[in-house]
Amino acid sequence: MTVTEADNGRRICLDRPGSVRVSLPATPAAPVSVSGTALTEVSDRVFRGASADTAVLASAVPACSSPAPPGGVRCLAMVAWQVTVVVR
């Protein structure tokens, strides 16, 4: 399954040994951290269910959705993002 910016704050269920891919907008992309031992990172932004438990994926996404117009001020604000993953 893939989680995106729209999934912020959600709780999802994942059957072992399923995987979850994190697809977030950002240039450069903010790192994704994982808490707990329920998930293991198998490649960049791809995590696999390792044990029956709960994990939290966390990162940051841009607060402003559009780039600045030519000569305009660029928004650099970031918003915290997280998804709770229940591995079964």
Phi, psi and omega in degrees: 000157179241134174250145184232185177304325181293343181272004181309128178085355182281161174241123181239157177251142181224126176277139176289142358262043181301167180231158178230132179252134179261120180238097183240145177280139172171144175224107355285161182292135176287147179294154177251126177255156179229135178257151176082184183245007182290333181238147171236143180278124182257338172198180184302116177065022175235126184235144180244142176295120185254324181209154180290107182185190179241140177226158176239125172267133183222146178198202177218147179233154180297138178283336181253129187275340183240149178290159179290145176292161178308127180081357180273175180272132180271135178273123180251006183293144178238151179240137178297143179227137175205148176227132176268131182243121177260114181266128181250000000 
